[in-house]
Amino acid sequence: MIYALNVYDIIPGKEAIYARYAASVAPLFNKFDMALTAAGQNPIREISGQTRNHFALVRFADIENFDEFMAALKENDFHRLREESTENYLWTIYEAWGFDE
């Protein structure tokens, strides 16, 4: 099991595009055996000046599962919606420690 941590800012005025992206991606969660573990906005404390205004933590079965999801985003042109509506976007992928499997 792996986790993808996404931190990003939604570009002011592009909230509707991001909402369309989120709605388009949601049906893929079942197809690619992934789950939104946590998400949030408006950080309550800034650490080292690296704050982004939004985050999402997504669970994937494995790296192949993540790669298939990313390919589906590109094939369906969903990736473009994310790029048009967000900035300062970072993906970081972590392996699970093992006690949550």
Secondary structure, 3 states (H helix, E strand, C coil): CEEEEEEEEECCCCHHHHHHHHHHHCCHHHHCCEEEEEEEECCCCCCCCCCCCEEEEEEECCHHHHHHHHHHHHHCCHHHHHHHHEEEEEEEEEECCCCCC
